[in-house]
Amino acid sequence: MKYSDLITAVDTVKALSLLGIEGEPSGAYVKYPCHKCDKQAVIKSFGEKKNVLYCPECKISGQIVTLTMEVKKLSWEEASKLLEEKAITTATSKITNELTLNYELDYLKQLEGVISPEIAKELGVGKPKGKTMMSGCIAFTVHNESGKKIAYWGMKLKDSKPAFHHSFNPEFYLYNYHRVDPSQEVYFTTDMLQCLKLIGEGKQAICNFGLRYISQEQMRLLSDLKLVNLMTNGNEAITQVIKNVHNVFFRTLRTV
């Protein structure tokens, strides 16, 4: 794999974990303890200059391959091969074919007080019957911006962690985006259940599948909206990133 393709394809958090480094996502970056001075360093997790790192304390800079070389004591070729084999993102392009898989979804008590059974059915949200990859999850039917059904995204009932097929990359989509009128106000949240609740209240709402950052493609989708009400659960980093979108009026209503 070419260097430019490798840098784009490597999952930053996965790569740090491979190196035994615990990172904390923050907006477009991941914070982590510098391997030289143990102070806080940062590495870009998406977009331009992805996987480029810098430590403001000891002033070192580099990228994920050089970091892998130093931590694992490997050559350039060995470090690149390790990242290619162990830390590549599961999906690097949008899904083009419509999903033919259809789960039979049951309304469950976790949705009570969030949305009604009728709206859950309309959205395609619920607990799948039978044994599926989404067993033990609240499954959300996902559509692309044109309305084509392309995947299911799941939230595990036991710990709220996400579950989805390898071909689906949530960075390329915004949940419920296909149903909103871009000329009218839209609510943006990072909480999937809050998104459902807003929809149930008759509001136009979208969500980034709970990611702690906004991808470039999600920024592009947001740029087509006229007015966005931000409800980002106290994540100031994500709020500031979103406000960099031009020609869109934003207002932060409240955090939860």
C-alpha positions as CSV (number, residue, x, y, z in Angstrom):
1,M,0.0,0.0,0.0
2,K,1.3,3.5,-0.9
3,Y,2.2,5.7,2.0
4,S,-0.5,8.3,1.3
5,D,-3.1,5.5,1.2
6,L,-1.8,4.0,4.3
7,I,-2.0,7.2,6.3
8,T,-5.6,7.7,5.3
9,A,-6.6,4.2,5.9
10,V,-5.1,3.7,9.4
11,D,-7.6,4.0,12.2
12,T,-5.8,6.3,14.7
13,V,-7.3,4.9,17.9
14,K,-6.8,1.3,16.7
15,A,-3.2,2.1,15.9
16,L,-2.5,3.6,19.3
17,S,-4.0,0.6,21.0
18,L,-1.8,-1.6,18.9
19,L,1.2,0.3,20.3
20,G,-0.1,-0.1,23.9
21,I,-1.0,3.6,24.1
22,E,-4.4,4.7,25.5
23,G,-5.8,7.7,23.5
24,E,-8.7,10.0,24.3
25,P,-10.6,11.3,21.3
26,S,-11.2,15.1,21.4
27,G,-12.8,16.6,18.3
28,A,-10.6,16.0,15.3
29,Y,-7.7,14.8,17.4
30,V,-6.8,12.1,19.8
31,K,-4.9,13.0,23.0
32,Y,-2.3,10.6,24.3
33,P,0.8,10.4,26.6
34,C,3.9,11.2,24.5
35,H,6.3,8.3,24.1
36,K,9.2,10.6,24.7
37,C,8.2,12.9,27.7
38,D,4.9,11.3,28.8
39,K,3.2,14.7,28.6
40,Q,0.1,15.2,26.5
41,A,0.6,14.9,22.8
42,V,-2.0,15.0,20.0
43,I,-2.5,13.2,16.7
44,K,-5.0,14.1,14.0
45,S,-7.7,11.3,13.7
46,F,-9.4,12.3,10.4
47,G,-9.3,14.7,7.5
48,E,-6.3,16.6,6.1
49,K,-3.0,15.7,7.8
50,K,-4.7,12.6,9.4
51,N,-2.3,10.6,11.7
52,V,0.1,13.5,12.0
53,L,1.3,14.0,15.6
54,Y,2.8,16.7,17.7
55,C,3.9,17.1,21.4
56,P,3.9,20.7,22.6
57,E,6.1,19.8,25.6
58,C,9.1,18.2,23.9
59,K,8.3,19.6,20.4
60,I,8.6,16.3,18.6
61,S,6.5,15.8,15.5
62,G,5.9,12.9,13.1
63,Q,3.1,10.6,12.0
64,I,1.8,7.2,12.9
65,V,4.4,5.2,10.9
66,T,7.3,6.9,12.6
67,L,5.6,6.6,16.0
68,T,5.2,2.8,15.3
69,M,8.8,2.5,14.4
70,E,10.0,4.2,17.6
71,V,7.7,2.4,20.0
72,K,8.0,-1.1,18.4
73,K,11.7,-0.7,17.3
74,L,10.9,-1.5,13.7
75,S,12.1,-0.4,10.3
76,W,9.9,1.7,8.1
77,E,8.8,-1.3,6.0
78,E,8.1,-3.4,9.2
79,A,6.1,-0.6,10.8
80,S,4.1,0.1,7.6
81,K,3.3,-3.6,7.3
82,L,2.2,-3.9,10.9
83,L,-0.2,-1.0,10.5
84,E,-1.6,-2.3,7.2
85,E,-2.3,-5.7,8.8
86,K,-3.6,-4.6,12.1
87,A,-4.9,-1.0,12.1
88,I,-6.7,-0.3,8.8
89,T,-10.2,1.2,9.1
90,T,-12.9,-1.3,8.3
91,A,-14.5,0.7,5.5
92,T,-12.8,3.5,3.4
93,S,-15.6,4.3,0.9
94,K,-19.3,4.8,0.8
95,I,-21.7,2.0,0.2
96,T,-23.2,2.1,-3.3
97,N,-25.6,-0.9,-3.3
98,E,-29.0,-0.8,-1.5
99,L,-29.2,-3.2,1.5
100,T,-31.5,-6.2,0.8
101,L,-31.3,-7.5,4.4
102,N,-34.4,-6.9,6.4
103,Y,-34.6,-7.4,10.1
104,E,-37.9,-7.9,11.8
105,L,-37.7,-5.4,14.6
106,D,-39.6,-5.5,17.9
107,Y,-40.4,-2.4,20.0
108,L,-38.7,-2.7,23.4
109,K,-39.0,-1.0,26.8
110,Q,-35.8,1.0,26.3
111,L,-37.6,3.0,23.7
112,E,-40.6,3.8,26.0
113,G,-40.6,7.5,26.7
114,V,-38.2,8.1,23.7
115,I,-40.4,7.4,20.7
116,S,-43.8,5.7,20.1
117,P,-44.1,2.2,18.6
118,E,-45.5,3.8,15.5
119,I,-42.5,6.1,14.9
120,A,-40.1,3.4,15.8
121,K,-41.7,1.3,13.0
122,E,-41.6,4.2,10.6
123,L,-37.8,4.8,11.3
124,G,-36.9,1.1,11.4
125,V,-35.7,1.0,15.0
126,G,-36.0,-1.9,17.4
127,K,-34.6,-5.2,18.6
128,P,-34.1,-7.7,15.8
129,K,-35.8,-11.1,16.1
130,G,-33.8,-14.2,15.8
131,K,-30.0,-14.6,15.9
132,T,-28.3,-11.8,14.0
133,M,-25.2,-9.6,14.3
134,M,-27.5,-7.1,16.1
135,S,-28.7,-9.6,18.7
136,G,-28.8,-7.8,22.0
137,C,-28.9,-4.4,20.4
138,I,-31.2,-1.6,19.5
139,A,-30.9,-1.7,15.7
140,F,-31.2,1.5,13.7
141,T,-32.0,1.4,9.9
142,V,-29.5,3.6,8.1
143,H,-30.1,5.5,4.8
144,N,-27.7,7.5,2.8
145,E,-28.4,11.2,2.0
146,S,-30.6,10.3,-1.0
147,G,-32.7,7.9,1.1
148,K,-31.3,4.5,0.0
149,K,-31.2,1.9,2.8
150,I,-27.5,1.0,3.1
151,A,-26.9,-0.6,6.6
152,Y,-28.0,-1.3,10.2
153,W,-26.2,0.4,13.1
154,G,-26.7,-1.1,16.5
155,M,-26.4,0.1,20.1
156,K,-25.7,-2.8,22.6
157,L,-28.3,-3.0,25.3
158,K,-25.8,-4.0,28.0
159,D,-23.3,-1.2,27.6
160,S,-24.5,1.1,24.8
161,K,-21.4,0.3,22.7
162,P,-21.9,0.5,18.9
163,A,-22.2,-2.5,16.6
164,F,-22.2,-2.5,12.8
165,H,-21.0,-4.4,9.8
166,H,-17.4,-3.9,8.5
167,S,-18.7,-2.5,5.2
168,F,-20.3,0.4,7.0
169,N,-18.3,3.5,8.1
170,P,-20.4,5.9,10.2
171,E,-18.0,8.8,9.3
172,F,-19.6,8.9,5.8
173,Y,-23.2,9.5,7.0
174,L,-25.5,11.3,9.4
175,Y,-28.4,9.4,10.9
176,N,-31.9,10.6,9.6
177,Y,-30.3,13.1,7.3
178,H,-32.3,11.9,4.3
179,R,-35.6,12.9,6.1
180,V,-34.8,16.5,6.9
181,D,-35.7,19.7,4.9
182,P,-32.4,21.6,4.7
183,S,-34.2,24.9,4.4
184,Q,-35.8,24.4,7.9
185,E,-34.1,24.2,11.3
186,V,-32.4,21.0,12.2
187,Y,-31.3,19.6,15.6
188,F,-27.8,18.0,15.7
189,T,-27.0,15.6,18.5
190,T,-24.2,13.1,19.3
191,D,-26.7,10.9,21.2
192,M,-28.8,8.4,19.1
193,L,-31.6,8.1,21.7
194,Q,-31.8,11.8,22.1
195,C,-32.1,12.0,18.3
196,L,-35.0,9.6,18.4
197,K,-36.7,11.6,21.2
198,L,-36.4,14.9,19.1
199,I,-37.9,13.1,16.1
200,G,-40.7,11.9,18.3
201,E,-41.3,15.4,19.4
202,G,-41.8,16.4,15.8
203,K,-38.4,18.0,15.3
204,Q,-36.0,17.5,12.4
205,A,-33.0,15.8,14.1
206,I,-29.8,14.2,12.9
207,C,-27.0,12.4,14.7
208,N,-23.4,11.4,14.0
209,F,-23.8,7.9,15.4
210,G,-22.3,8.9,18.7
211,L,-18.8,9.6,17.3
212,R,-16.8,12.0,19.5
213,Y,-15.7,13.9,16.4
214,I,-17.1,15.2,13.1
215,S,-15.6,13.8,9.9
216,Q,-15.1,15.8,6.7
217,E,-18.0,14.1,5.0
218,Q,-20.3,14.9,7.9
219,M,-19.1,18.5,7.7
220,R,-20.0,18.5,4.0
221,L,-23.5,17.3,4.8
222,L,-23.9,19.9,7.5
223,S,-22.9,22.6,5.1
224,D,-26.1,22.1,3.1
225,L,-28.3,23.0,6.0
226,K,-29.6,26.5,6.8
227,L,-29.9,26.4,10.6
228,V,-28.5,23.9,13.0
229,N,-29.3,23.7,16.7
230,L,-26.3,22.1,18.4
231,M,-26.9,19.6,21.3
232,T,-23.5,18.1,21.7
233,N,-23.6,16.8,25.3
234,G,-21.0,19.2,26.6
235,N,-18.4,18.3,24.0
236,E,-17.0,21.8,23.3
237,A,-14.4,20.4,20.9
238,I,-17.0,19.0,18.6
239,T,-19.1,22.2,18.9
240,Q,-16.1,24.3,17.7
241,V,-15.4,22.0,14.8
242,I,-19.0,22.1,13.6
243,K,-19.0,25.9,13.8
244,N,-16.2,26.0,11.2
245,V,-18.8,25.1,8.6
246,H,-19.4,28.2,6.4
247,N,-22.8,29.6,5.3
248,V,-24.7,27.9,8.1
249,F,-26.2,29.6,11.2
250,F,-25.6,27.6,14.4
251,R,-26.9,28.0,17.9
252,T,-26.1,25.9,21.0
253,L,-29.4,25.4,22.7
254,R,-28.3,23.4,25.8
255,T,-26.1,20.5,26.7
256,V,-27.2,17.3,28.5
